[in-house]
């Protein structure tokens, strides 16, 4: 299994929006961003995946370069990987949308 580099982790942390209940935690050599204990974004190598509702997922999937988010070759349901050429400010907006969506879920204890 590959591990994310420090540069990849720093880039991911810079994209994660602040907010109540938001935390970034290590995940098998990579990182996950959580709100109230539920993951809304993940880093796997260069891939940044976001968990979105159906409408936002359809919108993102229409963008060239979007792929399923598949850590270790296994796609995560409801997650898409952002296009690798997406500008950081646009990517941060998708992470904010993912955070807002997942913040509606019941907190995990």
Secondary structure, 3 states (H helix, E strand, C coil): CCCCCHHHHHHHHHHCCCCCCEEEEEECCEEEEEECCEEEEEEECCEEEEECCHHHHHHHHCCCCCEECCHHHCCCCCEEECCCCCCHHHHHHHHHHHHHHHCCCCCCC
